[in-house]
Amino acid sequence: QVQLVESGGGLVQPGGSLRLSCAASGSIFSFPAMGWYRQAPGKQRELVAGITSGGYINYADSVKGRFTISRDGAKNTVYLQMNSLKPEDTAVYSCNAAQFAPYRRDYWGQGTQVTVSS
């Protein structure tokens, strides 16, 4: 059973930074894609940043230039460095790992709260 454990959320002032970590129970390279999603109250869950096993990276327009997704294969961990945080970044952030064969299957972490407020 795949397990994803997030850490690093918390309360930060606008303009501040946080780094989220997602530790996987197995090799992160066994997943074609991994990413960070977020869901704010009353809003749909959205993809914040994704990374494929081949290293292709994409970001939501709202976080480009502020957030950076990275990974450490030796630690089976994916990170999300969040800089210049804004109140609208407040949400529950969840780590996702996706497999596509023989069918799509998504694995999720428990989520970590990020609150940006003065």
N, C-alpha and C positions, 0 to 999 in steps of 0.2 A: 504494500500500500504506500502510495506516494504521500509524503508529508512535507508541507511548506510552513515554515515558522518565521513570521515577521517580527521585527523589532525596530525600535528607533523613533517611534512616533512621540508626540507630546505637544506641549503648548509653547509657542514661539511668537515673538513680536513681529509685526510687519517689517520686512527687510531682512529678517533673520534667515538662518539656515538649519536644515536637519538632514540627516542621512538615514534612510531606511535600509534595512537588510532583510533578505529573504534566504533563509537557509533551507536547502532541499535535502531530503533523506537519501537521495541518490545523485548520480552524476547529472549536472545541469545540461550537459551536452547530449543526454538521451532524449531531450525534448526539442523538437524543431523550433519551438518558440517559447519564450518566457516574457513576462511583462508585468507592469504595474498598472492597476486600475484604481479608480477612486469613485466614490459615491457620496455626494453631499445630500443633506436632508431635502426631500422633495424633488430630487433630480435623478435622472437615470445614471447608471454606472457608465463610466467612460474610460477608454484606454488613455493612459497618461504617457507611457513609454513602453516600447517593446524591443526585444533583441532576439534575433534568430540564432540558431546553432552555428550558422556561417558568419555571424557577426554583423548582419544588417540591422540597423537601428532606425527606429522612427519615433517621433514625438507628436503629441497633440500640439496644435498651433499655439494654444494658450500657455504652454510651458517651454516652448523653444527658446534657447538661449539662457534659460534659468535652471532647468533640470538636466541631469545627466544620468543615464543608465549605464551600468558597468557590471562586470562579473569577475569572479575569481574561481576558476575551475578547480583549483586545489582545495578550496574550502567549500565547493558546491554552493556558492552564495552569489546572489544577484543583489546589486545595490541601486538605490535611487538617491542621488545627491540633489537636494533641493535648495537652491539659493534664491535670494531676493523674494522671499515668500510674501504672498499677498493674502488678505482676508478671504478672497474667493478661492484660495487653495484649500481652505478648510474642508475636510472630508474624511471618511474612512478609506484608507489606502489598503488595497489587497494585492498580494502577489499571485500571479497566475502562471501555470505551466500547461502547455497544450501539446497533445499528440494528435496526429491527423490520420494515422493508419492503424488498423483497417477502417476506422471511423474516428471522427473528432471526439476527443475526450479532454475535458478541462479539469485541472486540479487547482484548488484555491487554498490559500492560507486563511487564518482566522481574522485577519484585518487588524490594522492599527490606526488609531485616531490621530489625526494631525489637526491642530487648531491654531490658526494664525489670528492673534488678537492682541490689542494693546491693553 
